[in-house]
Amino acid sequence: MIRYLTNNEIDSEKWDACIKSSFNGIIYAYSWYLDIVHENWDALVEDDYVRVMPLPVSKKMGVSYIMQPFFVQQLGVFSKDMLTPDIVRSFVDKLPEKFKVIDINLNSYNTVSGNGFNIIRNDNYVLDLINKYTVLSKKYSSNTKRNLKKSLKIKLSLVKGIKPEELIDLFKENRGKRLKKWAEPEYDRLKRLMYRVFYKGGGLLYGVFDEHNQLCAGAFFLRAQNRLIFLFSATNNAGRESAAMTFLIDSVIREFSPGKLVLDFEGSNEENLARFYKGFGAKKVTYIRLQRNTLGIVLRWLFRIRLFVKNQ
């Protein structure tokens, strides 16, 4: 039996035990992670936490909706046992009608038919680090190899364990200036998330410094469930010119290969980013984005504007 549970009805210990033992468990779905990225999330739970589906629920203008939060690529149904398209469908069918707008990402192990939902297939790129570095690096694209040679000539240095604030400030001073949807609450949430992940022992933070000892690139990785997730990164003009991010990712591949981890690049549908990730030999894996909007035309327009303003 699948039940809808509000946040205060969820047993966090049973929930996290389910995610930990699920064959498709991922760090995004742990209760402590969800508590930071989307406070007061609800859920669908089957029996005694055999299968679960987190729901990032919100309300705006009197409209109840479910929308994918920042810093979470995939959610969907997580299962201790077998998981078929029919089982995933049974969870999707249990989404209450009160949610007039739904826009969520399932995980790459969830397949489901449309049946009232618009389905978009998103691309992700992953690299299995089971082979030796010498084997993996031979599969780099010619462009990646060329950029790596350039970065090595510039004498960049990699530092493990820079502060979250350093990485966030680097982002804000560069790409962050062009992102209107990012505001201080998102940066504060990211900082709290990074420190919480460090406390849990699952975070890695690297900085790349140029020959003048100036931070020019950095990246934060989540490490859990045999996965190394490239969650957040930043670079400046000097970092881009010196191919510092190529240098950083190559260094991480060198550090963790051979091993049982999978390097998860967290995207992307964007052509240039996809080319960059594929350049390291990463393979494409798709996951589903589910969308449904049952609002009337006028309310739909007003609701979209209100969400847009919220994200300024």
N, C-alpha and C positions, 0 to 999 in steps of 0.2 A: 504494500500500500504506500502510495506517495502522498506525503502531507506537506502543506504549506506552513512554514514556521516563521514567525516574526523573530527579530534579532534576540529578544529577551527569552525566547523559548528554546534557542539553540544550545545544545550541550557542547561547549567548545572542546572538551577533552575527547568526546566521541567523534566530533567533527574532524579534529586534527588527526586522530587515529585512523579515520577513514581515508583522509588524503594521503597519509604516510604509507598506508598499505595498498592504495589503489595502483593498478598497473600504469595508469596515466596521470598519477598525481604530479602536481607542479607547485612550486613555492607560492605562486599568486593566490592559490586557493586556501592556504592556511588561515585560520581565524584571525591570528594576530596581524597578518599581512593585510587582510581585508579590513580590519578595524582601523588601520591607518589610511588606506587609499579610499575607503568609502564607509564612513561611520554609519552604523545602524543598517547594515545590509541584512536582507532576509534570505530565505532558502527554501528549496524543495528537498525533502529527505524521504528516502524509501526505507520502510521498516526500521530496524535499529541501526541506522547509518550504514547500510550496505552500499547505497549509492546516494550521492548528494549533488545538488546544483546550486551554487551561490547566486543570489540575485541582488545586484547593486540598485536598489530601489530609491526613488526620490519623488518629490512632489513640488510642482511649480504652477502657479495660476490655477490651483485647484485640480491640476492634471497629474495623475499618478503615472510614473514612467520608469522604465528600466534602461540604463545606458552604461556602456563600458567606461569604467573610470580610468584616469591617468595611471600610468606605470603598471598596467595589466594588459598583456597582449591577448591572453586566452583564458576563458573560464569554461562554462558548459558543464557537462555531466562527468562526474568522477566515480569510478566503480572499483570495488574490491574483486568482483566477479566478472564474468563475461559482459560485453557491452555490444549490443547490436543496434542497427538503425531503428528497429521497432522500439527498443528500450529508450533510446534517445527521444524518439517521437512521443513516447508516453510522458516523458518529462515536459517536453515542449507543449504538449496538449494540456498540461496542468497549470500553465501560466495563467493566472487569473485575468478575466476580461477587464477588470478595473484598470489594468495598465494599458492606457490608450496608445502609448508610444513605447516601442521596444526596439532597441538597437544594441545588440550584444554579440560578442565573439564566442563561438564554441571552441573547443580544443581540437587538435588535429586528429584525435581518435574518435571524434563525434561526426557521424554522417546522418543526414536527415533530409527528407523531401521538403519542398516548399510548403504546400498545403496552407495557404493563408499568409505566408511570409515571403518577403523578398529575400532571396539568397544571393550573397556575394562571396566569391571565393578569393580569399586573400593569400598572398604568398609569404612564406617564411623560408629562411635558409639556415641549414644546420650542417655542422662538420663533425664527423665522428673522429675522435682523437685516439683511437685504438692503435693506429700505426705509429711507427717511429717518425720523428720530425723530418728526417732525410727523405722518407717516402712521401709524407704530406706536402713538403715544400716543393717537391718536383712537380706537383699538380697545380701549383700556382700559375695564374695566367701570365703571359709575357709582360703585360702592363704592371701587374703586381710585383713581379720580379724586378722590373726596371725601377719602380718607385722604392722598393726595399734597398736596392743598391744606392740610390740617391740619398736615402735617409742615413745609411751607414757612413757615407762619405762626409756628411755634415756633423758627425760625432754627437748624435743625440744620446741622452741618458735616460734610462727608465728608473723611476722611483716607486716602490710599492709602499702604500700606506699614507698617501697624502690625505689632507683633511677634506671632508665633504664640502665644506664651505669654499675651499679653493676651486674645486671642480665646478660647483654651482656658479660662483662668481665669473669663472672663465666663460661659461655658457651664456650668462646674462649679458656680459660685455660684448658678445659676438652674435651668435645666432638668435639669442633671446630677444634682441632688439627688434627682430623682424617677426616675432611670433606674438600676435595680439592676444591670442587665447591663453597665453601664460601670464599669470599674475603672481603676486607675493604668496597667496595661499597655496598655490601649486608648488612653489619653491620651498616653502616651509614644510609642506607635506613630504616632499622628496627628501629633505634633510632629516626629518624624523624617521622616515622609512630607512634611510641609509644607516643611521645610528642603531635602529632596532635590528636590522639585519646583521650588523657587526656584533651586537650583543648576542644574537642567536648563533654566531659563528659561521654565517653563510655569505659574507660580503668580501669582495676584493676590490680595492681602489688603486689604480695606477695613474701616475703622472709622467709625462714626457717633458724633459727640460732641454733647452737648446744650449749651444756652447757658451752663452752668456748667463746660464743658470736661470733662465726665465721659463716658467711653465707655458708650454705652447699647445699641449693636448692632454687629455685625460679620459679615463673611462671607469665606470663602475659596473661590476659583474655580480650577479647573484649565483651562489653555488649551493645547489640542493637537488635531491632526487636524481643524482648522476647527471646533472645538467649544469652548464656554465652559461648563464644568460647575460648577453651584452645589453644591459638595461638602459644605460645613460652615458652619453659622451659629450665632449666639448673640444673645440679646437679654435685657434685664432688664425690670422693670415700667415704668420710665420710657420705655424704648424702645418697648414695646408701646403705651403710652398716646399716644406721639407719632407712631406709625406710622413708626418709624425704618427698618424693613426695607423698607417700600414705597418710602421715600425712597432707600434704598441701591440697590435693584434698578432703579428708574427712572433713577438716575444712571449705572448700568452700561449700561443700554440706550441712554441718551443718548450715552455715551462711544464705544460700538462700532458705532453705526448711522450711516449705512449701511455695511455691510461684508459679508464672506463668512462670518462666524461664525454659528453656531446656538447660542442660549442654551438650555442643557439644565438644567432645574430638578431633575432626579433624583427624580421622583415626582410624585404619590403616590396610593396607594389610599385614604388617609385623606381624608374628605370636606372638612374645613375647609382642609387644605393644598392639595387639588386646586382648590378654589374660589379660593384665594389666587393660585395660579399661573395659572389660567385668566383671572384678573382683568387680567393683563398682555397678554392676547390669545394666550397659548400654546395650542398644539394637542396633543391627546392622541395618544400613540403607545404601543402595547402591546408587551410582551416576555414571554417564557415563563419560568415557574419550574417546574423538573422535580423531582419528589419520588418517592423509592422507599425503602421500609423492609422488609427481608426478615428482620428479627429476630423471634424468638419473642415471645410476649406478655410474659412475665416479664422477659426481657432488654431488651425494648423499653422497658418501664417504668423499669427500673434505669438504662438508658442515658440516657433523657430526664432523669431526676433528676440524674444526674452532670453532664450538660451544663448544666443549670439552675444547679447549685451552682457550677460553673466560672465562670459568667457573673455571679455575685453581686458 
